[in-house]
Amino acid sequence: MGQDHIVTTLKHAIVADRVAHAYLFAGSRGTGKTTLARLLAKAVNCLNEDRTKRPDNECENCKAVNENRFMDLIEIDAASNTSVDDVRDLRDKINFSPSQGKYKIYIIDEVHMLSNQAFNALLKTLEEPPPHAIFVLATTEIHKIPATVLSRCQRHEFRRVPVDEIVANLKKIVQAEKIQSDEDALIQIARQSAGGMRDAISLLDQLSSTGDRITLNLAQTVLGTATSQTVLDVISSINEHDPAHGLETIHKALDAGADPRSLARQIVEYLRGLMLIQMGNTGQVEATADVKKQMQSHARSFSTSDVLRMMKAFNNAATDLRGGWQPSLSLELALAEVLDAPAASSTQPVIAAQPKSQPSALYQEAEKASPASKSSTEPETPASSQTPEKPSIDASDIIKAWKHMSAALPKSQANLSALMNSVKMIDVQHGTLILGLASEVLVSKIDKPDQIEAIQKLIRDEFGVDMPVRCMVTTARGKIPPNVPQDGMVATAIQHGGEIVDNL
């Protein structure tokens, strides 16, 4: 099914009696490679005189193949027979004439599992096989097949079976087996199978064993493929700029047993649907009518750049291993990033910074936001009596060493390393290290005694000085470059959300 481009080629070869002696069938699992190899074995050994009707499924040879008693059809699992001795044994036996049919057919499944020595032993046989032998090599990983083997085979690429063809076949099976099912459920099964007909049949078998009518709700529940309310709530929390609700939704899902990566992938798939709708490809969105309606609403609420930014953030969460013992961290970072990072703009206005003599509102906000992070031994003096002290180390030095220090953390502190990589602004003010992060969520994650002590230890080990650390929320789009004065107008502009667009 779904491989007409290959079937047509093989039919013409059989009619013209120009069947090759070595084929390579490549494609993803469950797309019909082994099935077509058996059909080819039947066709070349069919006794019907009319070549256009081969295989006819009526002659003795066709029946023998169907009943697994055809002596000249040899199937070899390369995953279990990987050694050079196995191939040499095959090579020694191949010269014997067929016992039942005209051709001996050797189907070598998962041929990429053979060792290099086994491939070398197979080369000569593939190049000059006896006239009565036909090889069909099947693989899901064609990139692992040596070029010397590829050049000796007629190669056919198997495509994923389209959803509509899978659904049509499932309907036939359901009707023949007298299984009660809804069409929406069959469509869901077809989509979940990712183009593999065998997988689709296995999923149908799994669902039919429940004994109930196969509904869409049942299919989504058993297969775990529903666009869950969790995904909709997360996207809604982003739309409404409600981080508390978004975090609560994620934590509830994880507490209920959801896999963080799976949830991240579901969010990415939903966002991909929004992107397709925004680009005018609604027909390519694979979702139920109710979910599509919700998607239409969300697609109008977000700009395309917002959707792309969210997709990147949650796609990173789906592949991120930094969470370590804290599985929710990657999702939390992604949520914080999309909530607080401003959308990219191609025409950023020039931001004029405050004069240096004026106190920065950023630091006034930090004083209010995290008073607990101040050193308890630091005396409070009126602002007018404070005189700026030259820090023992420059912020530019810390910026240069920041990634190195983050990478130096042990695996047991992978979450702290991830948080350090999320720092958007680094500055030194009155001898205190100021760390700016994109949201209150990230600040609350890093501004803990053990985390602060670990950062202070990194500073002490790197520079030999003790520094208090203060964490705060910043609107900066990126870290201040090391070559930019940390107390100048450019640095202040960046801290307030500015962006360097040109270096003169």
PEWORA-V426838 format. One line per field, one symbol per residue. burial: # if it has 9 or more other ideal C-beta (glycine too) atoms within 8 Angstrom, else .. A space follows every 10 residues. Layout:
burial = ???
This chain:
burial = .##..##.## ..##....## .#######.# ####.##### ######.#.. #..###..#. #####....# .##..#.#.. ####.###.# #..#...#.# #.######## ##.#...##. ###.##..#. ..#######. .#..#...## .##..#.### #.#.###.## #.##....#. ##.####### ###.###.## #.##..##.. ...###.### .##...#..# #########. ..#.###.## ####...#.# ########## ########.. ....#..... ##.###.##. .#.#.##### #.######.# .###...### ########## #......... ..#......# .#####..## ..##...... .......... #.#.#####. ##..##..#. ..######## .#######.. #########. ###.###... ##.###.### .##...#### #######.## ...#.#.#.# ########.# ....
